[in-house]
Amino acid sequence: MESVKAVVFACGTEEYAVPVEQAISIEKLEQVTPIPHLPNYLLGFTRIRGELVPVLDFERILYNRSSNTATARVIVLNTDVVNYGLLVTEAREILDLDESILQQLGLVNYSKTRYFTAVANLENRMITYVDPKILVNSLARNT
């Protein structure tokens, strides 16, 4: 059976995952420089390893509240479009997910959550799989 390595993180009380191949690093949130007139989920830019990276607040995208807490982390993601930081409540673990437990979502057709591509249905937890490229593209279209 094939397995997929994923970075698992929390946002609010829910768990989400992104492909480990697209995660460049996991960082503490340092100073963010806000830019006026940006959508409220785009906190601004921060410097990570010498590179300016836009920071998106995932909890604000989903629930319209901030995940900027002491345990918050920025997962720096790479897409062929842009590198960006995803602010999450807590980075939890790297997990091998067997492809047989990844269930495709019927919600994929719903335009606001197209970036939720599957759910890992584990014994005592559910982890929603997020496609970083679809996420950033859907946000760009909605602004």
DAQUIFEN-V25279 format. One record per backbone hydrogen bond with DSSP energy under -0.5 kcal/mol. NH is the residue of the N-H (numbers start at 1). CO is the residue of the C=O. Records with the same first field share a line. If there is no record, write none. Layout:
# DAQUIFEN-V25279
NH = CO  CO
This chain:
# DAQUIFEN-V25279
4 = 97
6 = 95
7 = 18
8 = 6  93
9 = 16
10 = 90
11 = 14
14 = 11
15 = 126
16 = 9
17 = 128
18 = 7
20 = 5
22 = 19
23 = 20
24 = 22  76
25 = 76
27 = 74
29 = 72
30 = 28
33 = 45
34 = 32
38 = 35
42 = 39
43 = 41  55
44 = 55
45 = 33
46 = 53
48 = 46  51
51 = 48
53 = 46
54 = 83
55 = 44
56 = 54  85
57 = 41
58 = 56  87
59 = 87
61 = 57
62 = 58
63 = 59
64 = 59  60
65 = 59
69 = 67
72 = 69
73 = 88
74 = 27
75 = 73  86
76 = 25  74
77 = 75  84
78 = 22
79 = 77  82
84 = 77
85 = 54
86 = 75
87 = 56  85
88 = 73
89 = 10
90 = 10
92 = 8  90
93 = 8
95 = 6  93
97 = 4  95
98 = 96
99 = 2
101 = 98
102 = 98  99
103 = 101  119
104 = 102
105 = 117
108 = 105
109 = 106
110 = 107
111 = 109
113 = 110
114 = 111
116 = 113
117 = 115  129
118 = 129
119 = 103
120 = 127
121 = 101  119
122 = 120  125
127 = 120
128 = 15
129 = 118
130 = 17
131 = 115
132 = 130
135 = 131
136 = 132
137 = 133
138 = 134
139 = 135
140 = 136
141 = 137
142 = 138
143 = 139  140
